[in-house]
């Protein structure tokens, strides 16, 4: 289980880094001809899959950062006797 928690974020970060490079290479070619080709490639299945993968990777990275933050707070409060402030006004 600990390996999944450590390896999961690394995989999603690598995917999040690599997908924009692939999208630029395959879906938005350079030059004026590339500009015209990108009109047709906008709805191509591989371009839609790359956009979806980028969106999914950013969502998963956001969720993992929330889990990491909650885990760190739980560790601090349980193991290091850190008190959570009670802000009743």
C-alpha angles and dihedrals in degrees: 000000000000091000091056092051091052099038097042097067092045091054093049093046091052090048091048090052097044101043097068090051090052091046092053092047099046105026107032110039118192126260135026093301088051089053089056092044091051089063089062095038094055092088097032112129095238092051092049090049091052092050091048091048091051091050092047093048093051090049092050093048089051092050092047091052089054090050091048091050092049090047092051092048091048091050092048095049096044104038106026100039094240110165123223108227119247105220102189110154 
